[in-house]
Amino acid sequence: MNLVMVVHGPEAFDAGDATRLIGLLSPRRVLVAGVMARTAAEESGLPVTCTDERPSVVLAALSGRSCLINRGKTPESGRIFGEIVAGRLEGLVHVETSSGIVYCWNHADESLAREIAQLTGYALAPGTSTAARGEGVREVRGCLPGEAVFVNGIVIGTATAETVVLSGDGTFRAVSGLDPKPHGFEKLLRAGLPDLATAWCKSGPVRTIPPLQGERTSRGGRVAVIDHCGHTLYHEIGEGVCGVLAVGDDTTAVSGHICSHAGIPVFGVVDGDADAIVEPGYAPGSVVVEVVDGRDDDLGRELAATRDLNPSSWEEWVEETLCTLVGRVRIVVDRRGG
């Protein structure tokens, strides 16, 4: 079919959709969009190319035949996701595996959509994406009430409706559909007012299955610091990284999950306000400490500023760091023994 498949999210790999569709469609290339999708893709061992870009950016850069593969947490949320991506493109062929539908958004390549539907046995449906809200306003659609809502990888609250409306015109606030988490807003705004037009917004868990365990990596090298921005992790864990200092409950959980497969240990600093967004998992050598009094933000910044981040031994770095924290933290995860 001379097709490029762009796969979004870990669910398409975890559920076996990617394997099945590669076999049926024989794409010339498979691109992966999303941080946790990259983790699932690497675990799958499939011949894919991982990117750090959002699906619309990846698809817009392609020429020739292409399609988006997605498995939404529900068929409706999957359809909404495809509509959002299509709103940023001239046309989109979207294969939604949660419902078994091939959407042909905005009069995209109808012959390609028809071929994919025939090969997969999926239904074929036309679709028209609606215009986004005005500048400075962003809708996070397809939410399930009670689940976490993210902006740029930081949990800003809990959804109370199917659509969360955010405003970033001069200040950043929730307009409707959200029970805000003030600490989350504080963490997000620490990096400046987010551009809602380009911000990464989502709701719900980032992955629902535990990670695979990889082999342990280098024992010495650089300690990468990830402060409440777990979605940036892959930018930091290149060659020479012996471990990760993760600051924040959700950041520690995401970092531990991703680094588990990579075999990179994590030293996590938390204060007990986790939102259960990902199945936990930690590589051997990992330690997570909970602050006894105070906030993880303050202690994490202190460690990043005062500890040598280029140790000759990760194990020695962990032991020395724990010695400096006696009486200030309690250990809640300890994988130093393997």
Sequence and secondary structure as in RCSB ss.txt:
>XXXX:A:sequence
MNLVMVVHGPEAFDAGDATRLIGLLSPRRVLVAGVMARTAAEESGLPVTCTDERPSVVLAALSGRSCLINRGKTP
ESGRIFGEIVAGRLEGLVHVETSSGIVYCWNHADESLAREIAQLTGYALAPGTSTAARGEGVREVRGCLPGEAVF
VNGIVIGTATAETVVLSGDGTFRAVSGLDPKPHGFEKLLRAGLPDLATAWCKSGPVRTIPPLQGERTSRGGRVAV
IDHCGHTLYHEIGEGVCGVLAVGDDTTAVSGHICSHAGIPVFGVVDGDADAIVEPGYAPGSVVVEVVDGRDDDLG
RELAATRDLNPSSWEEWVEETLCTLVGRVRIVVDRRGG
>XXXX:A:secstr
   EEEEESSHHHHTTHHHHHHHHH  SEEEEESHHHHHHHHHHT S EEESS HHHHHHT  SSEEEEE  SSH
HHHHHHHHHHHTTSS EEEEETTTTEEEEETS  HHHHHHHHHHHT EEEEE       TTEEEE S  TTSEEE
ETTEEEEEESSS EEEE SSS EEEESEEE HHHHHHHHTT    TTT  EEES SBSS         SSSEEEE
EES GGGHHHH  TTEEEEEEESHHHHHHHHHHHHHHT  EEEEE S     B     TT EEEEESSS HHHHH
HHHHHHS SS S HHHHHHHHHHHTTTTEEEEEE TT 
